[in-house]
Amino acid sequence: MGGSRDEAANGRKRRLQYAALSGAAAMAVPATAAAVALGTKGGLPWWVVAAG
């Protein structure tokens, strides 16, 4: 088996960081789409929606 406790903790931390980043990236797409859809539905120019 091998490996120290520190190596296991580092691997666990790395997996959690990767999961957090991939989850954030996955949520950014629908959030951006919703913001643009609501902005255009409200009759705002695209540059106002992009600046917000």
PDB file of N, H, CA, C and O in Angstrom:
ATOM      1  N   MET A   1       0.836  -1.185   0.000  1.00  0.00           N
ATOM      2  CA  MET A   1       0.000   0.000   0.000  1.00  0.00           C
ATOM      3  C   MET A   1       0.883   1.251   0.000  1.00  0.00           C
ATOM      4  O   MET A   1       0.905   1.978  -0.993  1.00  0.00           O
ATOM      5  N   GLY A   2       1.590   1.512   1.060  1.00  0.00           N
ATOM      6  H   GLY A   2       1.573   0.922   1.867  1.00  0.00           H
ATOM      7  CA  GLY A   2       2.505   2.637   1.104  1.00  0.00           C
ATOM      8  C   GLY A   2       1.775   3.968   1.203  1.00  0.00           C
ATOM      9  O   GLY A   2       0.546   4.029   1.246  1.00  0.00           O
ATOM     10  N   GLY A   3       2.549   5.003   1.237  1.00  0.00           N
ATOM     11  H   GLY A   3       3.547   4.954   1.202  1.00  0.00           H
ATOM     12  CA  GLY A   3       1.973   6.336   1.327  1.00  0.00           C
ATOM     13  C   GLY A   3       1.827   6.771   2.770  1.00  0.00           C
ATOM     14  O   GLY A   3       1.502   5.980   3.654  1.00  0.00           O
ATOM     15  N   SER A   4       2.070   8.013   2.974  1.00  0.00           N
ATOM     16  H   SER A   4       2.334   8.656   2.255  1.00  0.00           H
ATOM     17  CA  SER A   4       1.977   8.527   4.330  1.00  0.00           C
ATOM     18  C   SER A   4       0.626   9.193   4.554  1.00  0.00           C
ATOM     19  O   SER A   4      -0.175   9.364   3.635  1.00  0.00           O
ATOM     20  N   ARG A   5       0.411   9.550   5.770  1.00  0.00           N
ATOM     21  H   ARG A   5       1.061   9.412   6.517  1.00  0.00           H
ATOM     22  CA  ARG A   5      -0.817  10.237   6.128  1.00  0.00           C
ATOM     23  C   ARG A   5      -0.895  11.603   5.450  1.00  0.00           C
ATOM     24  O   ARG A   5      -1.969  12.044   5.040  1.00  0.00           O
ATOM     25  N   ASP A   6       0.261  12.270   5.336  1.00  0.00           N
ATOM     26  H   ASP A   6       1.134  11.913   5.669  1.00  0.00           H
ATOM     27  CA  ASP A   6       0.310  13.576   4.670  1.00  0.00           C
ATOM     28  C   ASP A   6      -0.054  13.463   3.190  1.00  0.00           C
ATOM     29  O   ASP A   6      -0.775  14.305   2.657  1.00  0.00           O
ATOM     30  N   GLU A   7       0.447  12.421   2.533  1.00  0.00           N
ATOM     31  H   GLU A   7       1.034  11.737   2.966  1.00  0.00           H
ATOM     32  CA  GLU A   7       0.113  12.221   1.124  1.00  0.00           C
ATOM     33  C   GLU A   7      -1.375  11.990   0.943  1.00  0.00           C
ATOM     34  O   GLU A   7      -1.974  12.499  -0.004  1.00  0.00           O
ATOM     35  N   ALA A   8      -1.969  11.231   1.838  1.00  0.00           N
ATOM     36  H   ALA A   8      -1.482  10.818   2.607  1.00  0.00           H
ATOM     37  CA  ALA A   8      -3.406  10.980   1.755  1.00  0.00           C
ATOM     38  C   ALA A   8      -4.194  12.262   1.968  1.00  0.00           C
ATOM     39  O   ALA A   8      -5.185  12.505   1.281  1.00  0.00           O
ATOM     40  N   ALA A   9      -3.759  13.081   2.915  1.00  0.00           N
ATOM     41  H   ALA A   9      -2.954  12.883   3.474  1.00  0.00           H
ATOM     42  CA  ALA A   9      -4.441  14.349   3.177  1.00  0.00           C
ATOM     43  C   ALA A   9      -4.302  15.290   1.990  1.00  0.00           C
ATOM     44  O   ALA A   9      -5.253  15.989   1.638  1.00  0.00           O
ATOM     45  N   ASN A  10      -3.119  15.317   1.364  1.00  0.00           N
ATOM     46  H   ASN A  10      -2.346  14.750   1.649  1.00  0.00           H
ATOM     47  CA  ASN A  10      -2.916  16.164   0.192  1.00  0.00           C
ATOM     48  C   ASN A  10      -3.787  15.719  -0.973  1.00  0.00           C
ATOM     49  O   ASN A  10      -4.367  16.549  -1.673  1.00  0.00           O
ATOM     50  N   GLY A  11      -3.878  14.418  -1.178  1.00  0.00           N
ATOM     51  H   GLY A  11      -3.407  13.744  -0.609  1.00  0.00           H
ATOM     52  CA  GLY A  11      -4.732  13.902  -2.254  1.00  0.00           C
ATOM     53  C   GLY A  11      -6.193  14.218  -2.009  1.00  0.00           C
ATOM     54  O   GLY A  11      -6.921  14.557  -2.942  1.00  0.00           O
ATOM     55  N   ARG A  12      -6.625  14.113  -0.776  1.00  0.00           N
ATOM     56  H   ARG A  12      -6.033  13.838  -0.018  1.00  0.00           H
ATOM     57  CA  ARG A  12      -8.015  14.420  -0.431  1.00  0.00           C
ATOM     58  C   ARG A  12      -8.306  15.899  -0.656  1.00  0.00           C
ATOM     59  O   ARG A  12      -9.352  16.269  -1.191  1.00  0.00           O
ATOM     60  N   LYS A  13      -7.362  16.737  -0.236  1.00  0.00           N
ATOM     61  H   LYS A  13      -6.513  16.437   0.198  1.00  0.00           H
ATOM     62  CA  LYS A  13      -7.533  18.185  -0.410  1.00  0.00           C
ATOM     63  C   LYS A  13      -7.593  18.539  -1.896  1.00  0.00           C
ATOM     64  O   LYS A  13      -8.410  19.361  -2.308  1.00  0.00           O
ATOM     65  N   ARG A  14      -6.736  17.925  -2.688  1.00  0.00           N
ATOM     66  H   ARG A  14      -6.071  17.257  -2.353  1.00  0.00           H
ATOM     67  CA  ARG A  14      -6.705  18.185  -4.123  1.00  0.00           C
ATOM     68  C   ARG A  14      -8.030  17.774  -4.773  1.00  0.00           C
ATOM     69  O   ARG A  14      -8.545  18.497  -5.627  1.00  0.00           O
ATOM     70  N   ARG A  15      -8.584  16.630  -4.383  1.00  0.00           N
ATOM     71  H   ARG A  15      -8.166  16.043  -3.690  1.00  0.00           H
ATOM     72  CA  ARG A  15      -9.864  16.176  -4.945  1.00  0.00           C
ATOM     73  C   ARG A  15     -10.998  17.119  -4.564  1.00  0.00           C
ATOM     74  O   ARG A  15     -11.875  17.403  -5.380  1.00  0.00           O
ATOM     75  N   LEU A  16     -10.980  17.605  -3.322  1.00  0.00           N
ATOM     76  H   LEU A  16     -10.267  17.375  -2.660  1.00  0.00           H
ATOM     77  CA  LEU A  16     -12.017  18.545  -2.889  1.00  0.00           C
ATOM     78  C   LEU A  16     -11.908  19.874  -3.629  1.00  0.00           C
ATOM     79  O   LEU A  16     -12.927  20.460  -3.994  1.00  0.00           O
ATOM     80  N   GLN A  17     -10.703  20.350  -3.851  1.00  0.00           N
ATOM     81  H   GLN A  17      -9.876  19.874  -3.554  1.00  0.00           H
ATOM     82  CA  GLN A  17     -10.519  21.588  -4.602  1.00  0.00           C
ATOM     83  C   GLN A  17     -10.990  21.427  -6.043  1.00  0.00           C
ATOM     84  O   GLN A  17     -11.632  22.322  -6.593  1.00  0.00           O
ATOM     85  N   TYR A  18     -10.674  20.299  -6.647  1.00  0.00           N
ATOM     86  H   TYR A  18     -10.152  19.573  -6.200  1.00  0.00           H
ATOM     87  CA  TYR A  18     -11.106  20.040  -8.021  1.00  0.00           C
ATOM     88  C   TYR A  18     -12.631  19.975  -8.095  1.00  0.00           C
ATOM     89  O   TYR A  18     -13.235  20.516  -9.021  1.00  0.00           O
ATOM     90  N   ALA A  19     -13.244  19.318  -7.125  1.00  0.00           N
ATOM     91  H   ALA A  19     -12.754  18.879  -6.372  1.00  0.00           H
ATOM     92  CA  ALA A  19     -14.702  19.214  -7.112  1.00  0.00           C
ATOM     93  C   ALA A  19     -15.344  20.593  -6.944  1.00  0.00           C
ATOM     94  O   ALA A  19     -16.353  20.890  -7.582  1.00  0.00           O
ATOM     95  N   ALA A  20     -14.769  21.423  -6.099  1.00  0.00           N
ATOM     96  H   ALA A  20     -13.948  21.183  -5.580  1.00  0.00           H
ATOM     97  CA  ALA A  20     -15.307  22.765  -5.892  1.00  0.00           C
ATOM     98  C   ALA A  20     -15.182  23.606  -7.157  1.00  0.00           C
ATOM     99  O   ALA A  20     -16.116  24.317  -7.528  1.00  0.00           O
ATOM    100  N   LEU A  21     -14.039  23.527  -7.812  1.00  0.00           N
ATOM    101  H   LEU A  21     -13.280  22.949  -7.511  1.00  0.00           H
ATOM    102  CA  LEU A  21     -13.842  24.311  -9.034  1.00  0.00           C
ATOM    103  C   LEU A  21     -14.744  23.840 -10.167  1.00  0.00           C
ATOM    104  O   LEU A  21     -15.315  24.660 -10.886  1.00  0.00           O
ATOM    105  N   SER A  22     -14.875  22.545 -10.330  1.00  0.00           N
ATOM    106  H   SER A  22     -14.411  21.878  -9.746  1.00  0.00           H
ATOM    107  CA  SER A  22     -15.733  22.040 -11.401  1.00  0.00           C
ATOM    108  C   SER A  22     -17.193  22.342 -11.110  1.00  0.00           C
ATOM    109  O   SER A  22     -17.960  22.615 -12.033  1.00  0.00           O
ATOM    110  N   GLY A  23     -17.588  22.298  -9.857  1.00  0.00           N
ATOM    111  H   GLY A  23     -16.965  22.077  -9.107  1.00  0.00           H
ATOM    112  CA  GLY A  23     -18.962  22.665  -9.505  1.00  0.00           C
ATOM    113  C   GLY A  23     -19.238  24.133  -9.743  1.00  0.00           C
ATOM    114  O   GLY A  23     -20.320  24.499 -10.202  1.00  0.00           O
ATOM    115  N   ALA A  24     -18.265  24.980  -9.433  1.00  0.00           N
ATOM    116  H   ALA A  24     -17.385  24.683  -9.060  1.00  0.00           H
ATOM    117  CA  ALA A  24     -18.422  26.419  -9.674  1.00  0.00           C
ATOM    118  C   ALA A  24     -18.518  26.700 -11.168  1.00  0.00           C
ATOM    119  O   ALA A  24     -19.326  27.524 -11.596  1.00  0.00           O
ATOM    120  N   ALA A  25     -17.706  26.026 -11.953  1.00  0.00           N
ATOM    121  H   ALA A  25     -17.050  25.356 -11.606  1.00  0.00           H
ATOM    122  CA  ALA A  25     -17.746  26.230 -13.405  1.00  0.00           C
ATOM    123  C   ALA A  25     -19.077  25.749 -13.983  1.00  0.00           C
ATOM    124  O   ALA A  25     -19.640  26.380 -14.877  1.00  0.00           O
ATOM    125  N   ALA A  26     -19.570  24.632 -13.464  1.00  0.00           N
ATOM    126  H   ALA A  26     -19.113  24.119 -12.737  1.00  0.00           H
ATOM    127  CA  ALA A  26     -20.835  24.105 -13.959  1.00  0.00           C
ATOM    128  C   ALA A  26     -22.010  25.024 -13.604  1.00  0.00           C
ATOM    129  O   ALA A  26     -22.975  25.110 -14.364  1.00  0.00           O
ATOM    130  N   MET A  27     -21.939  25.696 -12.482  1.00  0.00           N
ATOM    131  H   MET A  27     -21.155  25.626 -11.864  1.00  0.00           H
ATOM    132  CA  MET A  27     -23.022  26.596 -12.080  1.00  0.00           C
ATOM    133  C   MET A  27     -22.915  27.961 -12.748  1.00  0.00           C
ATOM    134  O   MET A  27     -23.912  28.678 -12.836  1.00  0.00           O
ATOM    135  N   ALA A  28     -21.742  28.334 -13.216  1.00  0.00           N
ATOM    136  H   ALA A  28     -20.932  27.751 -13.145  1.00  0.00           H
ATOM    137  CA  ALA A  28     -21.567  29.643 -13.849  1.00  0.00           C
ATOM    138  C   ALA A  28     -22.338  29.736 -15.163  1.00  0.00           C
ATOM    139  O   ALA A  28     -22.855  30.801 -15.500  1.00  0.00           O
ATOM    140  N   VAL A  29     -22.420  28.650 -15.899  1.00  0.00           N
ATOM    141  H   VAL A  29     -22.000  27.785 -15.626  1.00  0.00           H
ATOM    142  CA  VAL A  29     -23.100  28.674 -17.195  1.00  0.00           C
ATOM    143  C   VAL A  29     -24.598  28.933 -17.041  1.00  0.00           C
ATOM    144  O   VAL A  29     -25.104  29.856 -17.680  1.00  0.00           O
ATOM    145  N   PRO A  30     -25.336  28.168 -16.226  1.00  0.00           N
ATOM    146  CA  PRO A  30     -26.767  28.463 -16.088  1.00  0.00           C
ATOM    147  C   PRO A  30     -27.035  29.814 -15.420  1.00  0.00           C
ATOM    148  O   PRO A  30     -28.024  30.477 -15.730  1.00  0.00           O
ATOM    149  N   ALA A  31     -26.156  30.217 -14.505  1.00  0.00           N
ATOM    150  H   ALA A  31     -25.352  29.679 -14.253  1.00  0.00           H
ATOM    151  CA  ALA A  31     -26.346  31.512 -13.849  1.00  0.00           C
ATOM    152  C   ALA A  31     -26.203  32.646 -14.850  1.00  0.00           C
ATOM    153  O   ALA A  31     -26.984  33.597 -14.831  1.00  0.00           O
ATOM    154  N   THR A  32     -25.218  32.551 -15.716  1.00  0.00           N
ATOM    155  H   THR A  32     -24.583  31.779 -15.732  1.00  0.00           H
ATOM    156  CA  THR A  32     -25.022  33.572 -16.740  1.00  0.00           C
ATOM    157  C   THR A  32     -26.190  33.583 -17.720  1.00  0.00           C
ATOM    158  O   THR A  32     -26.673  34.649 -18.102  1.00  0.00           O
ATOM    159  N   ALA A  33     -26.636  32.417 -18.122  1.00  0.00           N
ATOM    160  H   ALA A  33     -26.244  31.551 -17.812  1.00  0.00           H
ATOM    161  CA  ALA A  33     -27.772  32.337 -19.044  1.00  0.00           C
ATOM    162  C   ALA A  33     -29.032  32.929 -18.418  1.00  0.00           C
ATOM    163  O   ALA A  33     -29.796  33.617 -19.096  1.00  0.00           O
ATOM    164  N   ALA A  34     -29.252  32.670 -17.148  1.00  0.00           N
ATOM    165  H   ALA A  34     -28.632  32.111 -16.598  1.00  0.00           H
ATOM    166  CA  ALA A  34     -30.428  33.220 -16.468  1.00  0.00           C
ATOM    167  C   ALA A  34     -30.339  34.736 -16.358  1.00  0.00           C
ATOM    168  O   ALA A  34     -31.337  35.430 -16.549  1.00  0.00           O
ATOM    169  N   ALA A  35     -29.160  35.252 -16.053  1.00  0.00           N
ATOM    170  H   ALA A  35     -28.349  34.688 -15.898  1.00  0.00           H
ATOM    171  CA  ALA A  35     -28.992  36.706 -15.938  1.00  0.00           C
ATOM    172  C   ALA A  35     -29.227  37.387 -17.275  1.00  0.00           C
ATOM    173  O   ALA A  35     -29.872  38.434 -17.333  1.00  0.00           O
ATOM    174  N   VAL A  36     -28.714  36.807 -18.342  1.00  0.00           N
ATOM    175  H   VAL A  36     -28.190  35.957 -18.294  1.00  0.00           H
ATOM    176  CA  VAL A  36     -28.911  37.388 -19.670  1.00  0.00           C
ATOM    177  C   VAL A  36     -30.381  37.305 -20.069  1.00  0.00           C
ATOM    178  O   VAL A  36     -30.937  38.256 -20.617  1.00  0.00           O
ATOM    179  N   ALA A  37     -31.008  36.159 -19.788  1.00  0.00           N
ATOM    180  H   ALA A  37     -30.557  35.386 -19.342  1.00  0.00           H
ATOM    181  CA  ALA A  37     -32.422  36.007 -20.144  1.00  0.00           C
ATOM    182  C   ALA A  37     -33.295  37.002 -19.384  1.00  0.00           C
ATOM    183  O   ALA A  37     -34.194  37.606 -19.969  1.00  0.00           O
ATOM    184  N   LEU A  38     -33.046  37.175 -18.118  1.00  0.00           N
ATOM    185  H   LEU A  38     -32.316  36.684 -17.643  1.00  0.00           H
ATOM    186  CA  LEU A  38     -33.838  38.130 -17.340  1.00  0.00           C
ATOM    187  C   LEU A  38     -33.574  39.564 -17.776  1.00  0.00           C
ATOM    188  O   LEU A  38     -34.487  40.388 -17.807  1.00  0.00           O
ATOM    189  N   GLY A  39     -32.324  39.857 -18.113  1.00  0.00           N
ATOM    190  H   GLY A  39     -31.582  39.187 -18.088  1.00  0.00           H
ATOM    191  CA  GLY A  39     -31.978  41.201 -18.557  1.00  0.00           C
ATOM    192  C   GLY A  39     -32.621  41.550 -19.883  1.00  0.00           C
ATOM    193  O   GLY A  39     -33.133  42.655 -20.062  1.00  0.00           O
ATOM    194  N   THR A  40     -32.594  40.606 -20.815  1.00  0.00           N
ATOM    195  H   THR A  40     -32.177  39.709 -20.670  1.00  0.00           H
ATOM    196  CA  THR A  40     -33.194  40.882 -22.121  1.00  0.00           C
ATOM    197  C   THR A  40     -34.706  40.879 -22.031  1.00  0.00           C
ATOM    198  O   THR A  40     -35.369  41.607 -22.769  1.00  0.00           O
ATOM    199  N   LYS A  41     -35.262  40.075 -21.144  1.00  0.00           N
ATOM    200  H   LYS A  41     -34.723  39.483 -20.544  1.00  0.00           H
ATOM    201  CA  LYS A  41     -36.715  40.074 -20.956  1.00  0.00           C
ATOM    202  C   LYS A  41     -37.169  41.405 -20.359  1.00  0.00           C
ATOM    203  O   LYS A  41     -38.270  41.875 -20.643  1.00  0.00           O
ATOM    204  N   GLY A  42     -36.323  42.005 -19.538  1.00  0.00           N
ATOM    205  H   GLY A  42     -35.428  41.623 -19.307  1.00  0.00           H
ATOM    206  CA  GLY A  42     -36.653  43.289 -18.931  1.00  0.00           C
ATOM    207  C   GLY A  42     -36.462  44.460 -19.880  1.00  0.00           C
ATOM    208  O   GLY A  42     -36.746  45.604 -19.523  1.00  0.00           O
ATOM    209  N   GLY A  43     -35.982  44.184 -21.086  1.00  0.00           N
ATOM    210  H   GLY A  43     -35.751  43.256 -21.377  1.00  0.00           H
ATOM    211  CA  GLY A  43     -35.807  45.232 -22.063  1.00  0.00           C
ATOM    212  C   GLY A  43     -34.527  46.020 -21.893  1.00  0.00           C
ATOM    213  O   GLY A  43     -34.402  47.117 -22.438  1.00  0.00           O
ATOM    214  N   LEU A  44     -33.568  45.483 -21.144  1.00  0.00           N
ATOM    215  H   LEU A  44     -33.670  44.593 -20.701  1.00  0.00           H
ATOM    216  CA  LEU A  44     -32.299  46.182 -20.936  1.00  0.00           C
ATOM    217  C   LEU A  44     -31.367  45.921 -22.118  1.00  0.00           C
ATOM    218  O   LEU A  44     -31.387  44.834 -22.695  1.00  0.00           O
ATOM    219  N   PRO A  45     -30.564  46.897 -22.474  1.00  0.00           N
ATOM    220  CA  PRO A  45     -29.555  46.662 -23.522  1.00  0.00           C
ATOM    221  C   PRO A  45     -28.545  45.615 -23.066  1.00  0.00           C
ATOM    222  O   PRO A  45     -28.341  45.434 -21.866  1.00  0.00           O
ATOM    223  N   TRP A  46     -27.923  44.935 -23.997  1.00  0.00           N
ATOM    224  H   TRP A  46     -28.089  45.082 -24.972  1.00  0.00           H
ATOM    225  CA  TRP A  46     -27.008  43.861 -23.665  1.00  0.00           C
ATOM    226  C   TRP A  46     -25.829  44.358 -22.832  1.00  0.00           C
ATOM    227  O   TRP A  46     -25.320  43.629 -21.981  1.00  0.00           O
ATOM    228  N   TRP A  47     -25.395  45.592 -23.073  1.00  0.00           N
ATOM    229  H   TRP A  47     -25.808  46.184 -23.765  1.00  0.00           H
ATOM    230  CA  TRP A  47     -24.220  46.093 -22.360  1.00  0.00           C
ATOM    231  C   TRP A  47     -24.533  46.381 -20.898  1.00  0.00           C
ATOM    232  O   TRP A  47     -23.638  46.340 -20.055  1.00  0.00           O
ATOM    233  N   VAL A  48     -25.793  46.671 -20.590  1.00  0.00           N
ATOM    234  H   VAL A  48     -26.521  46.704 -21.275  1.00  0.00           H
ATOM    235  CA  VAL A  48     -26.175  46.865 -19.193  1.00  0.00           C
ATOM    236  C   VAL A  48     -26.172  45.520 -18.472  1.00  0.00           C
ATOM    237  O   VAL A  48     -25.725  45.408 -17.331  1.00  0.00           O
ATOM    238  N   VAL A  49     -26.681  44.509 -19.164  1.00  0.00           N
ATOM    239  H   VAL A  49     -27.044  44.600 -20.091  1.00  0.00           H
ATOM    240  CA  VAL A  49     -26.700  43.160 -18.585  1.00  0.00           C
ATOM    241  C   VAL A  49     -25.268  42.664 -18.384  1.00  0.00           C
ATOM    242  O   VAL A  49     -24.962  42.077 -17.346  1.00  0.00           O
ATOM    243  N   ALA A  50     -24.388  42.891 -19.358  1.00  0.00           N
ATOM    244  H   ALA A  50     -24.636  43.368 -20.201  1.00  0.00           H
ATOM    245  CA  ALA A  50     -23.002  42.434 -19.260  1.00  0.00           C
ATOM    246  C   ALA A  50     -22.249  43.183 -18.154  1.00  0.00           C
ATOM    247  O   ALA A  50     -21.391  42.602 -17.491  1.00  0.00           O
ATOM    248  N   ALA A  51     -22.562  44.456 -17.953  1.00  0.00           N
ATOM    249  H   ALA A  51     -23.260  44.928 -18.492  1.00  0.00           H
ATOM    250  CA  ALA A  51     -21.868  45.245 -16.934  1.00  0.00           C
ATOM    251  C   ALA A  51     -22.305  44.855 -15.534  1.00  0.00           C
ATOM    252  O   ALA A  51     -21.541  45.015 -14.582  1.00  0.00           O
ATOM    253  N   GLY A  52     -23.521  44.347 -15.394  1.00  0.00           N
ATOM    254  H   GLY A  52     -24.141  44.217 -16.167  1.00  0.00           H
ATOM    255  CA  GLY A  52     -24.053  43.999 -14.081  1.00  0.00           C
ATOM    256  C   GLY A  52     -23.409  42.797 -13.549  1.00  0.00           C
ATOM    257  O   GLY A  52     -23.736  42.357 -12.447  1.00  0.00           O
TER     258      GLY A  52
END
